[in-house]
Amino acid sequence: MTVKIVTDSTADLSKEVAGKLGITVVPLYVHFDTEVFKDGVDINADEFYHRLTTGKILPKTSAPSPGDMAAAYSGLSKESREIVSIHISSKLSATHSSALLGKEQVGKDYRIEVVDSQQASMGLGLLAIGAARMAAAGATSYDIKDWVFHAIPKIHLFGLVDTLEYMQKGGRIGKAQAFLGSLLQIKPIISVKDGEVHPVERVRSRKKGLERLVELASAFKAVQSLALFNSTNDEAVEEVAQRLGKAFPGVEIYRSRFGPVIGTYVGPGAVGVALIEKD
């Protein structure tokens, strides 16, 4: 039986890509006061960003429970007994811990490899995509896990955000706290490295920030996979996509959006680029 790939909603995979590749996505939760939504299931990106920008309640997020993870694993039992489960950095969420506990609940009838991606959003998403493609080609769970661990140091994710306010209030700012106190018109560029958010540089305008995202990605000579994603600014992303397409001809660019959970921390107007370097 083909190995099944499981990830979580912070991978920000589009429903089309996840469905086509057979990737099971376990949702995290978004809380608006007493209202609780499953990320990407009960609330989509458009609905979320509307509430975020027009409401007065700052949302909170929570990880899936071990029971949620166990249910996902058990649900795959008719399709496969081998699962590779790849999740958001354990420094950013308790999801990885829930996956490990969910694995214990399922028991020893399954071979479940749980991996801390040390990434978020499409940095995680690209790993899930690569793993799913390997599974479809007949790779074993051991081979897929080995590839994922080999690929993790080769992942680079850069994001341009309008403000660090959401990240600071949500407690996920990491080492990017060095950028706090900057002038209001300064736009931060951040990265996810070693499982947490790091500062890259500050730019003086959104236009310059988008140019720097392209420059940072284009500095890599060769990539095996590439993703471009945003929260609310579609027009800006189209220009970035065209430039990245010229920089990496023949490389498919996966497109997605920051979903509600990641959007809680990056806010509206964010744009990100993720890639995996070739060996």
Long-range contacts (C-beta under 8 A, 24 or more apart in sequence): 1-79, 1-80, 1-81, 1-82, 2-79, 2-80, 2-135, 2-136, 2-138, 3-80, 3-82, 3-83, 3-84, 3-134, 3-135, 3-139, 3-140, 3-141, 3-144, 4-76, 4-79, 4-80, 4-82, 4-83, 4-84, 4-135, 5-83, 5-84, 5-85, 5-86, 5-128, 5-131, 5-132, 5-135, 5-144, 6-72, 6-73, 6-76, 6-83, 6-84, 6-85, 6-86, 6-99, 7-85, 7-86, 7-87, 7-124, 7-125, 7-127, 7-128, 8-64, 8-87, 8-88, 8-95, 8-124, 9-38, 9-39, 9-40, 9-259, 9-261, 10-39, 10-87, 10-88, 10-93, 10-95, 10-120, 10-121, 10-124, 10-259, 10-261, 10-262, 11-86, 11-88, 11-121, 11-122, 11-124, 11-125, 11-128, 12-121, 12-122, 12-124, 12-125, 12-229, 12-256, 12-257, 12-258, 12-259, 12-262, 13-122, 13-125, 13-128, 13-129, 13-256, 14-254, 14-255, 14-256, 14-257, 15-40, 17-125, 17-129, 17-254, 17-256, 21-128, 21-129, 21-132, 21-133, 21-136, 22-132, 22-135, 22-136, 23-128, 23-129, 23-132, 24-72, 24-75, 24-76, 26-64, 26-68, 26-69, 26-72, 26-95, 27-64, 27-68, 28-61, 28-62, 28-63, 28-64, 28-93, 28-95, 28-261, 29-61, 29-62, 29-63, 29-64, 29-261, 30-59, 30-60, 30-61, 30-260, 30-261, 30-264, 31-59, 31-60, 31-61, 31-62, 32-57, 32-59, 33-57, 37-260, 39-259, 39-260, 39-261, 40-259, 40-260, 43-260, 44-260, 45-231, 45-257, 45-258, 45-259, 45-260, 45-263, 48-259, 48-260, 48-263, 49-231, 49-232, 49-263, 49-268, 52-263, 52-264, 52-267, 52-268, 53-268, 58-166, 58-169, 58-170, 59-260, 59-264, 60-170, 60-264, 61-93, 61-170, 61-261, 61-264, 62-94, 63-93, 63-94, 63-95, 63-97, 63-98, 64-95, 64-98, 65-98, 66-98, 66-101, 66-102, 66-104, 66-105, 67-102, 67-105, 68-98, 68-102, 69-98, 69-99, 69-101, 69-102, 69-103, 69-105, 70-102, 70-103, 70-105, 70-106, 71-102, 72-102, 73-102, 73-103, 73-106, 73-110, 73-112, 74-106, 77-109, 77-110, 81-109, 81-110, 81-111, 82-110, 82-111, 82-112, 82-140, 82-141, 83-110, 83-111, 83-112, 83-113, 83-141, 84-112, 84-113, 84-115, 84-131, 84-135, 84-141, 84-144, 84-145, 84-148, 85-112, 85-113, 85-114, 85-115, 86-115, 86-117, 86-124, 86-127, 86-128, 86-131, 86-148, 87-114, 87-115, 87-116, 87-117, 87-124, 88-117, 88-119, 88-120, 88-124, 89-116, 89-117, 89-118, 89-119, 89-120, 89-192, 89-195, 89-196, 90-116, 90-195, 91-118, 91-174, 91-195, 91-196, 92-120, 92-172, 92-195, 92-196, 92-197, 111-141, 113-141, 113-142, 113-144, 113-145, 115-145, 115-148, 115-149, 116-195, 117-148, 117-152, 117-155, 118-152, 118-192, 118-194, 118-195, 119-152, 119-155, 119-157, 119-192, 119-195, 119-274, 120-157, 120-192, 120-262, 121-157, 121-159, 121-192, 121-229, 121-258, 121-262, 121-272, 121-274, 122-157, 122-227, 122-229, 122-254, 122-256, 122-272, 122-274, 123-155, 123-156, 123-157, 123-192, 123-274, 125-227, 125-254, 125-256, 125-274, 126-155, 126-225, 126-226, 126-227, 126-254, 126-274, 126-275, 126-276, 127-151, 127-152, 127-155, 127-276, 129-225, 129-254, 130-224, 130-225, 130-276, 151-276, 154-276, 154-277, 154-279, 155-274, 155-275, 155-276, 156-191, 156-216, 156-217, 156-220, 156-274, 156-275, 156-276, 156-277, 157-191, 157-192, 157-272, 157-273, 157-274, 158-189, 158-190, 158-191, 158-200, 158-213, 158-216, 158-217, 158-272, 158-273, 158-274, 159-189, 159-190, 159-191, 159-192, 159-266, 159-270, 159-271, 159-272, 159-273, 160-187, 160-188, 160-189, 160-203, 160-206, 160-209, 160-210, 160-212, 160-213, 160-270, 160-271, 160-272, 161-187, 161-188, 161-190, 161-266, 161-267, 161-269, 161-270, 162-187, 162-206, 162-267, 162-268, 162-269, 162-270, 163-188, 163-267, 164-188, 165-267, 166-264, 166-265, 166-266, 166-267, 167-197, 167-265, 167-266, 167-267, 170-264, 170-265, 172-197, 172-265, 173-197, 174-198, 175-199, 189-213, 189-216, 206-236, 206-269, 209-271, 210-236, 210-239, 210-240, 210-271, 213-240, 213-271, 213-272, 213-273, 214-240, 214-243, 214-244, 214-247, 214-273, 216-273, 217-244, 217-247, 217-273, 217-275, 218-243, 218-244, 218-247, 218-248, 220-275, 220-277, 222-277, 222-278, 223-248, 223-251, 223-275, 223-276, 223-277, 223-278, 224-251, 224-276, 224-277, 224-278, 225-251, 225-252, 225-254, 225-275, 225-276, 226-251, 226-252, 226-253, 226-254, 226-273, 226-274, 226-275, 226-276, 227-253, 227-254, 227-255, 227-256, 227-272, 227-273, 227-274, 227-275, 228-253, 228-254, 228-255, 228-271, 228-272, 228-273, 229-255, 229-256, 229-257, 229-258, 229-271, 229-272, 229-273, 229-274, 230-257, 230-258, 230-270, 230-271, 230-272, 231-257, 231-258, 231-263, 231-266, 231-267, 231-268, 231-269, 231-270, 231-271, 232-268, 232-269, 232-270, 233-268, 233-269, 233-271, 236-271, 237-271, 240-271, 240-273, 244-273
